[in-house]
Amino acid sequence: MSKTRWLEHEEPSNEDVRNEVLRLLMLLKAGESICPTEAARAFGPRWRQYMPMVREAITDMVRDELIEVTQNGVVIDVEERDLETIRGPVRLQLPKQRNVDD
């Protein structure tokens, strides 16, 4: 049986991608992160074709303050840097808890 939860003939929606990213992140311990490709790989062996969709969903999720994108431990502002143009590995994580006074 395949590791993917998705049928190979189905095209994932933006909501499917968002749900998969959150599902993967919720399985982690506090402070852990995932690579965006982990979310794409959940959609089967043709995961590379879904990377533009994954990047778009990730950008939306950052804007909605559901996740953070980091590179070398530094949070990336997706309004200043397009995920398509970033070179090198990035990671996805749940936002760090903020104090009420922040």
Buried (B, 14 or more C-beta within 10 A) or exposed (E): EEEEEBEEEEEBEEEBBBBBBBEBBEEEEEEEBBEBBBBBBBBBEEBEEBBEBBBBBBBBBBEEEBBBBBBEEEEBEBEEEEBEEBEEEBBBBBEEEEEEEE
